[in-house]
Amino acid sequence: VALNHKTQYRYDRAIVLGPQIVRLRPAPHCHTPVLSYSLKISPANHFINWQQDPHSNYLARLVFPERTSEFLVEVDLVVEMAIFNPLDFFLEPAAEQYPFSLDPSATRDLRPFLEMEPAGPLLSAFLSKIPLTKVRTIDFLVSLNQRLRDEVAYVIRMDPGVQTCEQTLGLRSGSCRDSAWLMVQALRHLNLPARFVSGYLIQLAPDVKPLEGAPGPAADFTDLHAWAEVYLPGAGWIGLDPTSGLFAGEGHIPLACTPDASDAAPISGGLETCQTTFHHEMSV
């Protein structure tokens, strides 16, 4: 599958563009094999420095020595959509049933992914309805993921930022990033390390319609998406997509995985005050 993603900013005049950080390269732990990747930047007169942040995400740091009236980022990506079973993993014996306790050394390493925002009344009520009797960990996560899918309706929200958990639960709706952040906070309040994921979602129309179950997408589709990952001893980071209620599969291409949603923005950086026209397109 070949994916093309263009993000274009046009300014009303030539401006000073500060250093820009682009988080649009598949993360090292991406399950889907990446066959080729390219990043094209306009204006052509720029300096690029590839870095890795503390969480091993790839960052392209861009510096522009001259004023510009346009900033264009274009990604071309080819991946092999080799099917894998997202539930095919092993757990340490002590973690096979939830609730379980993390090893002290793991707790130290995972501290940023356990930091919780204070639970408001709606999140507290949501968490209070979760039974904490011993149950298979995989069953517990499936149930929580599907409950969030059922209780939070998906909407396309163009406003910047991420809703608070109280806002999402109060509205009973949110974008993918709002549902993902709610999942992250719910997992942390349940003493499970979790992180926010920004990435590409690729969905392909089936060659043959299934005899049972959902028919799947009518046409090939791709978009920027957000989901959550939970850390399970023995299995590592496992992706949960509360928008669909499914575990992350081969169509989920992680780009940035961070403790806080604000640190996973696809593009961030400063610029001189101006009027901006934004254009965004994707194809697969």
Rosetta blueprint (number, residue, H / E / L):
1 V L
2 A E
3 L E
4 N E
5 H E
6 K E
7 T E
8 Q E
9 Y E
10 R E
11 Y E
12 D E
13 R E
14 A E
15 I E
16 V L
17 L E
18 G E
19 P E
20 Q E
21 I E
22 V E
23 R L
24 L L
25 R L
26 P L
27 A L
28 P L
29 H L
30 C L
31 H L
32 T L
33 P L
34 V E
35 L E
36 S E
37 Y E
38 S E
39 L E
40 K E
41 I E
42 S E
43 P L
44 A L
45 N L
46 H L
47 F E
48 I E
49 N E
50 W E
51 Q E
52 Q E
53 D L
54 P L
55 H L
56 S L
57 N L
58 Y E
59 L E
60 A E
61 R E
62 L E
63 V E
64 F L
65 P L
66 E L
67 R L
68 T E
69 S E
70 E E
71 F E
72 L E
73 V E
74 E E
75 V E
76 D E
77 L E
78 V E
79 V E
80 E L
81 M L
82 A L
83 I L
84 F L
85 N L
86 P L
87 L L
88 D L
89 F L
90 F L
91 L L
92 E L
93 P H
94 A H
95 A H
96 E L
97 Q E
98 Y E
99 P L
100 F L
101 S L
102 L L
103 D L
104 P H
105 S H
106 A H
107 T H
108 R H
109 D H
110 L L
111 R H
112 P H
113 F H
114 L L
115 E L
116 M L
117 E L
118 P L
119 A L
120 G L
121 P H
122 L H
123 L H
124 S H
125 A H
126 F H
127 L H
128 S H
129 K L
130 I L
131 P L
132 L L
133 T L
134 K L
135 V E
136 R E
137 T H
138 I H
139 D H
140 F H
141 L H
142 V H
143 S H
144 L H
145 N H
146 Q H
147 R H
148 L H
149 R H
150 D H
151 E H
152 V L
153 A E
154 Y E
155 V L
156 I L
157 R L
158 M L
159 D L
160 P L
161 G L
162 V L
163 Q L
164 T L
165 C H
166 E H
167 Q H
168 T H
169 L H
170 G H
171 L H
172 R L
173 S E
174 G E
175 S L
176 C H
177 R H
178 D H
179 S H
180 A H
181 W H
182 L H
183 M H
184 V H
185 Q H
186 A H
187 L H
188 R H
189 H H
190 L L
191 N L
192 L L
193 P L
194 A E
195 R E
196 F E
197 V E
198 S E
199 G E
200 Y E
201 L E
202 I E
203 Q E
204 L L
205 A L
206 P L
207 D L
208 V L
209 K L
210 P L
211 L L
212 E L
213 G L
214 A L
215 P L
216 G L
217 P L
218 A L
219 A L
220 D L
221 F E
222 T E
223 D E
224 L E
225 H E
226 A E
227 W E
228 A E
229 E E
230 V E
231 Y E
232 L E
233 P L
234 G L
235 A L
236 G E
237 W E
238 I E
239 G E
240 L E
241 D E
242 P L
243 T L
244 S L
245 G L
246 L E
247 F E
248 A L
249 G L
250 E L
251 G L
252 H E
253 I E
254 P E
255 L E
256 A E
257 C E
258 T E
259 P L
260 D L
261 A H
262 S H
263 D H
264 A H
265 A L
266 P L
267 I E
268 S E
269 G E
270 G E
271 L E
272 E L
273 T L
274 C L
275 Q L
276 T E
277 T E
278 F E
279 H E
280 H E
281 E E
282 M E
283 S E
284 V L
